[in-house]
Amino acid sequence: MIIYKFGGTSVGLPERMHKVADLITADNEPKIVVLSAVSGTTNSLVEIGDLLLDKKQKEAKGKVDNLKKHYDEFIDNLFSTEESKNKGTELIDGFFENIYALTNIPDFNEGNNKTLLAFGEIMSTNLFHQYLLEKGIESGLLPALDFMSIDENAEPEIEAISSRLKALIDGQDKKQLYITQGFICKNHEGKTDNLQRGGSDYTASLVGAAITAKEVQIWTDIDGMHNNDPRIVDNTFPISELSFDEAAELAYFGAKILHPSSILPAQKYGIPVRLKSTIDHQAHGTLINSTTGSADIKAVAAKDGITAIKIKSTRMLLAHGFLRKLFEVFEKYKTSIDMIATSEVAVSVTIDNLTHLHEIVEELENFGYVEVDNNQSIVCVVGSMITEKQGVLTKIFDSLEDITIRMVSYGGSKNNISILVDSKHKNDALVKLNAIF
């Protein structure tokens, strides 16, 4: 089977849902279609949940009313027959009954909030399934909450997912087309949970791994992963082929088309991932697999919102265990490090999660003088074995000679050279690196 994933924008309007239906029925390949929530829905549900957690039930119910009106209009334009419109309305009314019930819970908690968030994907898939029925297209609905699960560490349980999913498919007489939800899952306590934002890509990759799919296709409104940021650099183009490692580097360091986590299950089980465009479905897109194309330099990407932390201490000199103690501070506050550079008396690291920055700095000051630089960007050059190519680092430094470089990461990955610059220089760096490579 082939796994198709469509994000919120692709199903954000009735006419776009119509287009998705045309795309998935253009051939007879058996497939599972993973859908996100209708665009804007998850953001609305997040706002509603935040209000309920703050005990602002009246304001929350007002936002639920507005969301319900949006879906009433959506239904009116999605279906063409009165019978189907009535069925769609019946479905949505039932879901909103449950949403309104959640707004009446006096001690609304985080668990209730996760149940609330799940309705976005549940509503989009049920409406789409009903639309396919109206069109006379046979399909099966696979509720993600019946097979997608995570353990106590929020890691997907691939073997259990595979067993449950195959049983669900067998129980529906092995149809050619199935619809399921992205993002949502059950946790180790059997309660509704999610794979975090961007989790629909992750769902598609997990489903592909679970059934050993022929291919996972991520459909967006972009024609593949580009060699640079098209919002900043002129005349960029989609990369025809990437290795899993190259794609993971680009996804992590700024290429928004793909969620970084979604590479891992596909890579582990050897399932090719293809990025396709809903606007130009004939375009080749980007194929991600275990091999790589011939070009040395594939792309340049940038990640914003970076903070650099420098710890300077004479106690570091020749002291074993010093780095371990520093890293334990970040581990304590569950804060990941992107880049690291060391000297005899100083360590510099970068982070993108500032939730516990104050506490981290306070504890690091026990080791020495701490300096914090906000508003930084990581700019990375990605390609096949580029750290083994002569002259690449020289070209980077020469092209950025008038930009102050705060840190460099070279050799940690054979496919990535990363530099840290002030965010005000990011656009200039992307343009100059694009010109030289």
C-alpha positions as a printed NumPy array, in Angstrom:
array([[  0.   ,   0.   ,   0.   ],
       [  0.936,   3.658,  -0.374],
       [  0.419,   6.09 ,   2.501],
       [ -0.901,   9.523,   1.508],
       [ -0.777,  12.372,   4.034],
       [ -2.596,  15.693,   3.572],
       [ -2.136,  18.586,   5.973],
       [ -4.627,  21.121,   7.259],
       [ -4.231,  23.497,   4.318],
       [ -4.934,  20.677,   1.847],
       [ -8.29 ,  19.983,   3.522],
       [ -8.879,  23.542,   4.743],
       [-11.638,  24.374,   2.256],
       [-14.421,  22.203,   0.773],
       [-13.002,  22.574,  -2.739],
       [ -9.617,  21.403,  -1.462],
       [-11.204,  18.297,   0.025],
       [-12.742,  17.713,  -3.414],
       [ -9.246,  17.969,  -4.932],
       [ -7.839,  15.472,  -2.394],
       [-10.601,  13.014,  -3.33 ],
       [ -9.632,  13.358,  -7.01 ],
       [ -5.94 ,  12.811,  -6.227],
       [ -6.399,   9.648,  -4.18 ],
       [ -8.755,   8.067,  -6.72 ],
       [ -6.644,   8.854,  -9.785],
       [ -5.231,   5.302,  -9.775],
       [ -6.097,   1.876,  -8.398],
       [ -3.17 ,   1.6  ,  -5.985],
       [ -4.319,   0.473,  -2.51 ],
       [ -3.705,   3.262,  -0.04 ],
       [ -4.218,   4.654,   3.445],
       [ -4.915,   8.399,   3.587],
       [ -3.844,  10.302,   6.702],
       [ -5.599,  13.64 ,   7.233],
       [ -4.877,  16.566,   9.526],
       [ -7.57 ,  18.767,  11.014],
       [ -9.166,  21.417,   8.793],
       [ -6.786,  24.404,   8.842],
       [ -7.458,  26.748,  11.743],
       [ -9.315,  24.116,  13.763],
       [ -6.416,  22.981,  15.94 ],
       [ -5.484,  26.589,  16.734],
       [ -9.096,  27.272,  17.739],
       [ -9.207,  24.166,  19.923],
       [ -5.913,  25.177,  21.567],
       [ -7.403,  28.603,  22.378],
       [-10.576,  26.99 ,  23.746],
       [ -8.532,  24.593,  25.871],
       [ -6.37 ,  27.412,  27.259],
       [ -9.496,  29.366,  28.241],
       [-10.972,  26.32 ,  29.964],
       [ -7.743,  25.694,  31.859],
       [ -7.974,  29.324,  33.011],
       [-11.598,  28.745,  34.151],
       [-12.957,  31.098,  31.465],
       [-15.858,  28.906,  30.382],
       [-18.04 ,  31.674,  28.94 ],
       [-15.296,  32.886,  26.577],
       [-14.484,  29.279,  25.647],
       [-18.118,  28.539,  24.735],
       [-18.168,  31.662,  22.563],
       [-15.198,  30.34 ,  20.588],
       [-16.874,  26.922,  20.293],
       [-19.948,  28.696,  18.851],
       [-17.758,  30.408,  16.24 ],
       [-16.054,  27.141,  15.308],
       [-19.424,  25.415,  14.95 ],
       [-20.621,  28.145,  12.536],
       [-17.477,  27.577,  10.45 ],
       [-18.238,  23.857,  10.177],
       [-21.89 ,  24.492,   9.312],
       [-20.731,  26.607,   6.347],
       [-18.082,  24.029,   5.462],
       [-20.692,  21.262,   5.266],
       [-22.969,  23.372,   3.083],
       [-20.194,  23.728,   0.492],
       [-18.647,  20.267,   0.845],
       [-21.685,  18.211,  -0.125],
       [-23.942,  18.581,  -3.152],
       [-27.052,  16.652,  -2.016],
       [-29.391,  17.487,   0.848],
       [-29.137,  13.907,   2.131],
       [-25.356,  14.157,   2.442],
       [-25.57 ,  17.637,   3.982],
       [-27.956,  16.272,   6.597],
       [-25.613,  13.36 ,   7.357],
       [-22.646,  15.729,   7.588],
       [-24.6  ,  18.017,   9.918],
       [-25.607,  15.051,  12.061],
       [-21.961,  14.   ,  12.384],
       [-20.715,  17.478,  13.295],
       [-23.588,  18.129,  15.699],
       [-22.639,  14.95 ,  17.548],
       [-18.985,  15.96 ,  17.804],
       [-19.831,  19.478,  18.993],
       [-22.156,  18.015,  21.61 ],
       [-19.086,  16.318,  23.056],
       [-17.024,  19.508,  22.751],
       [-19.69 ,  21.534,  24.584],
       [-19.765,  18.816,  27.253],
       [-16.031,  19.335,  27.797],
       [-16.6  ,  23.069,  28.355],
       [-18.93 ,  22.19 ,  31.256],
       [-16.308,  20.217,  33.206],
       [-15.63 ,  22.265,  36.383],
       [-12.057,  21.003,  36.832],
       [-11.023,  20.893,  33.173],
       [ -7.492,  19.47 ,  33.115],
       [ -4.7  ,  18.663,  30.677],
       [ -6.136,  15.215,  29.98 ],
       [ -9.473,  16.794,  29.011],
       [ -7.533,  19.242,  26.857],
       [ -5.939,  16.434,  24.85 ],
       [ -9.365,  14.881,  24.318],
       [-10.564,  18.268,  23.052],
       [ -7.648,  18.622,  20.616],
       [ -8.383,  15.215,  19.072],
       [-11.718,  16.418,  17.665],
       [ -9.986,  18.379,  14.885],
       [ -8.721,  15.278,  13.1  ],
       [-11.78 ,  13.215,  13.977],
       [-14.1  ,  15.788,  12.364],
       [-12.043,  16.249,   9.19 ],
       [-11.746,  12.491,   8.532],
       [-15.417,  11.785,   9.186],
       [-16.519,  14.601,   6.878],
       [-14.122,  13.447,   4.178],
       [-15.291,   9.834,   4.544],
       [-18.894,  11.   ,   4.211],
       [-17.982,  12.99 ,   1.087],
       [-16.427,   9.878,  -0.482],
       [-19.642,   7.98 ,   0.248],
       [-21.639,  10.699,  -1.516],
       [-19.344,  10.323,  -4.549],
       [-19.851,   6.55 ,  -4.561],
       [-16.215,   5.894,  -3.607],
       [-15.825,   2.912,  -1.284],
       [-13.499,   3.526,   1.649],
       [-12.911,   2.351,   5.197],
       [-12.457,   4.546,   8.255],
       [ -9.613,   3.494,  10.565],
       [ -9.903,   5.375,  13.89 ],
       [ -6.355,   6.267,  14.937],
       [ -7.333,   5.937,  18.601],
       [ -7.952,   2.238,  17.925],
       [ -4.371,   1.504,  16.829],
       [ -1.936,   4.424,  17.346],
       [ -0.261,   4.347,  20.77 ],
       [  2.737,   5.713,  22.649],
       [  4.557,   4.353,  25.703],
       [  5.341,   6.117,  28.99 ],
       [  8.224,   7.949,  27.281],
       [  5.885,   9.197,  24.514],
       [  7.588,   6.865,  22.036],
       [  5.391,   5.079,  19.431],
       [  4.831,   1.371,  20.018],
       [  5.507,   0.202,  16.47 ],
       [  4.913,  -3.522,  16.984],
       [  1.624,  -2.975,  18.819],
       [  0.542,  -0.371,  16.244],
       [  1.308,  -2.816,  13.454],
       [ -0.649,  -5.664,  15.052],
       [ -3.725,  -3.546,  15.79 ],
       [ -3.7  ,  -1.778,  12.426],
       [ -3.444,  -5.007,  10.419],
       [ -6.329,  -6.472,  12.424],
       [ -8.469,  -3.399,  11.679],
       [ -7.699,  -3.637,   7.961],
       [ -8.461,  -7.371,   7.897],
       [-11.721,  -6.663,   9.687],
       [-12.842,  -4.388,   6.853],
       [-12.374,  -6.928,   4.052],
       [ -9.162,  -5.305,   2.809],
       [-10.584,  -2.342,   0.919],
       [ -8.499,  -0.417,  -1.615],
       [ -8.849,   2.859,   0.285],
       [ -8.747,   3.72 ,   3.989],
       [ -8.929,   7.037,   5.84 ],
       [ -7.35 ,   7.719,   9.228],
       [ -6.404,  10.601,  11.492],
       [ -2.974,  12.096,  11.905],
       [ -1.611,  13.556,  15.151],
       [ -3.825,  11.723,  17.678],
       [ -3.079,   8.563,  19.657],
       [ -3.581,   6.803,  22.986],
       [ -0.937,   6.989,  25.716],
       [  0.319,   4.2  ,  27.987],
       [ -2.638,   4.797,  30.325],
       [ -5.098,   4.289,  27.477],
       [ -6.053,   7.971,  27.463],
       [ -6.334,  10.224,  24.42 ],
       [ -3.041,  11.923,  23.633],
       [ -1.165,  13.251,  20.606],
       [  2.146,  13.123,  18.767],
       [  2.687,  16.883,  19.269],
       [  2.366,  19.554,  16.594],
       [  3.331,  18.424,  13.118],
       [  2.386,  14.926,  14.191],
       [  0.389,  14.072,  11.062],
       [  3.654,  13.623,   9.145],
       [  4.817,  11.396,  11.977],
       [  1.574,   9.395,  11.835],
       [  2.009,   8.787,   8.103],
       [  5.556,   7.522,   8.614],
       [  4.501,   5.31 ,  11.538],
       [  1.614,   3.838,   9.549],
       [  3.984,   3.215,   6.639],
       [  6.418,   1.422,   8.936],
       [  3.626,  -0.55 ,  10.623],
       [  2.364,  -2.103,   7.376],
       [  5.7  ,  -2.031,   5.493],
       [  4.23 ,   0.335,   2.901],
       [  5.528,   0.677,  -0.63 ],
       [  5.935,   4.434,  -0.114],
       [  4.861,   7.296,   2.154],
       [  3.726,  10.428,   0.312],
       [  3.518,  13.769,   2.126],
       [  1.288,  16.128,   0.101],
       [  1.51 ,  19.899,   0.607],
       [  1.155,  23.019,  -1.52 ],
       [  4.923,  23.03 ,  -2.202],
       [  6.526,  20.968,  -4.978],
       [  9.14 ,  19.306,  -2.795],
       [ 11.951,  20.294,  -0.443],
       [ 13.772,  23.261,  -1.993],
       [ 17.488,  23.931,  -2.075],
       [ 16.958,  27.133,  -0.064],
       [ 14.153,  29.175,   1.477],
       [ 12.01 ,  30.408,  -1.47 ],
       [ 10.597,  33.203,   0.707],
       [ 14.073,  34.731,   0.962],
       [ 16.129,  33.49 ,  -1.997],
       [ 15.125,  33.882,  -5.649],
       [ 15.001,  31.023,  -8.154],
       [ 15.153,  28.111,  -5.722],
       [ 14.19 ,  24.662,  -6.997],
       [ 12.969,  21.35 ,  -5.531],
       [ 15.64 ,  18.761,  -4.774],
       [ 14.95 ,  15.614,  -6.758],
       [ 16.426,  13.131,  -4.29 ],
       [ 17.741,  13.144,  -0.717],
       [ 19.056,  10.521,   1.656],
       [ 17.228,  10.023,   4.943],
       [ 20.111,  11.652,   6.815],
       [ 20.151,  14.708,   4.545],
       [ 16.382,  15.135,   4.785],
       [ 16.48 ,  14.798,   8.573],
       [ 19.133,  17.526,   8.814],
       [ 17.121,  19.87 ,   6.593],
       [ 13.84 ,  19.172,   8.399],
       [ 15.408,  19.822,  11.775],
       [ 17.254,  22.941,  10.693],
       [ 14.437,  24.869,   9.111],
       [ 12.815,  23.148,   6.103],
       [  9.171,  23.523,   7.211],
       [  7.727,  21.161,   4.586],
       [  8.514,  18.084,   6.694],
       [  8.32 ,  17.376,  10.413],
       [ 11.751,  16.153,  11.642],
       [ 10.348,  13.148,  13.559],
       [  8.639,  11.787,  10.458],
       [ 11.924,  10.651,   8.936],
       [ 12.808,   8.223,  11.736],
       [ 10.262,   5.382,  11.351],
       [ 10.558,   5.435,   7.556],
       [ 14.344,   5.311,   7.756],
       [ 14.337,   2.494,  10.316],
       [ 12.068,   0.313,   8.178],
       [ 13.421,   1.404,   4.786],
       [ 10.182,   3.005,   3.534],
       [ 10.766,   5.685,   0.845],
       [  9.166,   9.075,   1.566],
       [  8.06 ,  11.297,  -1.306],
       [  7.102,  14.969,  -0.953],
       [  4.387,  15.9  ,  -3.46 ],
       [  2.433,  19.012,  -4.445],
       [ -1.373,  19.228,  -4.393],
       [ -1.108,  22.201,  -6.778],
       [  1.044,  20.419,  -9.375],
       [  0.447,  16.74 ,  -8.746],
       [  2.396,  15.763, -11.888],
       [  5.603,  17.25 , -10.485],
       [  8.238,  14.745,  -9.368],
       [  8.626,  16.308,  -5.928],
       [ 11.395,  15.097,  -3.628],
       [ 12.161,  11.421,  -3.042],
       [ 13.779,  10.555,   0.293],
       [ 15.343,   7.113,   0.613],
       [ 18.474,   5.271,   1.676],
       [ 20.485,   6.473,  -1.317],
       [ 21.407,   9.976,  -2.405],
       [ 21.803,  11.878,  -5.638],
       [ 25.17 ,  12.814,  -7.09 ],
       [ 25.327,  16.49 ,  -6.081],
       [ 27.659,  17.256,  -3.18 ],
       [ 25.778,  20.275,  -1.823],
       [ 22.028,  19.698,  -1.675],
       [ 20.562,  22.643,   0.192],
       [ 20.913,  25.47 ,   2.659],
       [ 18.406,  25.922,   5.496],
       [ 18.016,  28.095,   8.571],
       [ 16.466,  27.693,  12.002],
       [ 15.381,  30.783,  13.932],
       [ 14.625,  31.333,  17.61 ],
       [ 18.024,  30.139,  18.796],
       [ 19.681,  31.24 ,  22.037],
       [ 23.413,  30.787,  22.616],
       [ 24.752,  30.175,  26.12 ],
       [ 28.466,  30.51 ,  26.89 ],
       [ 29.914,  29.196,  30.151],
       [ 33.444,  30.365,  30.953],
       [ 35.327,  28.812,  33.86 ],
       [ 39.002,  28.292,  34.689],
       [ 37.869,  25.21 ,  36.627],
       [ 37.254,  23.525,  33.298],
       [ 40.959,  23.352,  32.535],
       [ 41.931,  19.648,  32.543],
       [ 38.897,  18.81 ,  34.747],
       [ 37.292,  15.51 ,  33.863],
       [ 33.542,  15.308,  34.408],
       [ 33.033,  19.046,  33.841],
       [ 31.005,  18.653,  30.639],
       [ 28.877,  15.928,  32.192],
       [ 27.892,  18.269,  35.022],
       [ 26.982,  21.009,  32.561],
       [ 24.856,  18.716,  30.415],
       [ 23.061,  17.368,  33.474],
       [ 21.644,  20.852,  33.983],
       [ 20.034,  20.77 ,  30.52 ],
       [ 18.854,  17.2  ,  31.074],
       [ 17.25 ,  18.217,  34.371],
       [ 15.1  ,  20.772,  32.545],
       [ 14.475,  18.56 ,  29.483],
       [ 16.081,  21.109,  27.178],
       [ 17.801,  19.857,  24.028],
       [ 21.061,  21.285,  22.71 ],
       [ 21.475,  21.996,  18.983],
       [ 25.135,  23.013,  18.684],
       [ 28.174,  22.855,  20.947],
       [ 31.696,  24.328,  20.827],
       [ 34.404,  23.943,  23.454],
       [ 37.755,  25.446,  24.341],
       [ 40.048,  24.885,  27.334],
       [ 38.128,  27.309,  29.537],
       [ 34.735,  27.792,  27.87 ],
       [ 31.771,  25.902,  26.467],
       [ 29.156,  27.382,  24.118],
       [ 25.845,  25.667,  23.41 ],
       [ 22.633,  26.622,  21.63 ],
       [ 19.03 ,  25.854,  22.574],
       [ 15.654,  26.607,  20.979],
       [ 13.419,  25.948,  24.001],
       [ 13.496,  28.892,  26.393],
       [ 10.905,  27.561,  28.86 ],
       [ 13.488,  27.028,  31.611],
       [ 16.197,  29.45 ,  30.452],
       [ 16.21 ,  31.39 ,  33.74 ],
       [ 16.61 ,  28.254,  35.876],
       [ 19.287,  26.842,  33.549],
       [ 21.348,  30.044,  33.672],
       [ 21.037,  30.197,  37.468],
       [ 22.438,  26.681,  37.837],
       [ 25.163,  27.176,  35.227],
       [ 26.413,  30.228,  37.142],
       [ 27.621,  27.774,  39.786],
       [ 30.283,  26.706,  37.266],
       [ 31.466,  30.107,  36.091],
       [ 30.55 ,  33.246,  34.167],
       [ 27.502,  32.77 ,  31.914],
       [ 26.782,  34.855,  28.831],
       [ 23.46 ,  34.609,  26.932],
       [ 22.884,  35.749,  23.328],
       [ 19.284,  35.776,  22.103],
       [ 17.922,  36.249,  18.569],
       [ 20.361,  33.877,  16.896],
       [ 19.858,  31.666,  13.819],
       [ 21.505,  28.405,  12.8  ],
       [ 22.307,  28.319,   9.082],
       [ 23.262,  24.887,   7.8  ],
       [ 24.708,  23.604,   4.541],
       [ 23.586,  20.041,   3.823],
       [ 24.867,  17.53 ,   1.304],
       [ 26.39 ,  14.144,   0.701],
       [ 29.551,  13.63 ,   2.784],
       [ 30.304,  17.356,   2.547],
       [ 32.649,  17.369,   5.528],
       [ 34.98 ,  15.134,   3.49 ],
       [ 34.983,  17.469,   0.473],
       [ 37.969,  19.79 ,   0.246],
       [ 37.316,  23.516,   0.159],
       [ 33.685,  23.527,   1.358],
       [ 34.446,  25.215,   4.685],
       [ 36.688,  27.751,   2.935],
       [ 33.859,  28.677,   0.557],
       [ 31.473,  29.176,   3.47 ],
       [ 33.829,  31.487,   5.344],
       [ 34.789,  33.411,   2.2  ],
       [ 31.159,  34.026,   1.23 ],
       [ 30.288,  35.203,   4.752],
       [ 33.413,  37.282,   5.366],
       [ 31.395,  40.397,   6.284],
       [ 29.054,  38.511,   8.656],
       [ 30.098,  37.748,  12.233],
       [ 29.951,  33.99 ,  12.854],
       [ 29.19 ,  33.138,  16.486],
       [ 29.755,  29.354,  16.355],
       [ 30.577,  26.58 ,  13.868],
       [ 29.63 ,  22.895,  13.989],
       [ 31.826,  20.814,  11.68 ],
       [ 32.439,  17.078,  11.781],
       [ 29.574,  16.086,  14.065],
       [ 27.675,  15.024,  10.958],
       [ 29.146,  14.077,   7.603],
       [ 26.154,  15.667,   5.885],
       [ 25.887,  18.999,   7.651],
       [ 27.998,  22.075,   8.37 ],
       [ 26.193,  24.51 ,  10.681],
       [ 27.039,  28.078,  11.601],
       [ 25.438,  30.395,  14.143],
       [ 24.77 ,  34.027,  13.2  ],
       [ 22.724,  36.885,  14.581],
       [ 19.196,  36.558,  13.163],
       [ 19.442,  39.974,  11.523],
       [ 22.122,  38.481,   9.226],
       [ 20.251,  35.258,   8.414],
       [ 18.666,  36.369,   5.125],
       [ 21.96 ,  37.783,   3.873],
       [ 23.728,  34.517,   4.783],
       [ 21.159,  32.402,   2.918],
       [ 21.464,  34.522,  -0.21 ],
       [ 25.281,  34.499,  -0.173],
       [ 25.539,  30.756,   0.442],
       [ 23.017,  30.123,  -2.3  ],
       [ 25.111,  32.156,  -4.721],
       [ 28.34 ,  30.309,  -3.976],
       [ 26.876,  26.778,  -3.936]])
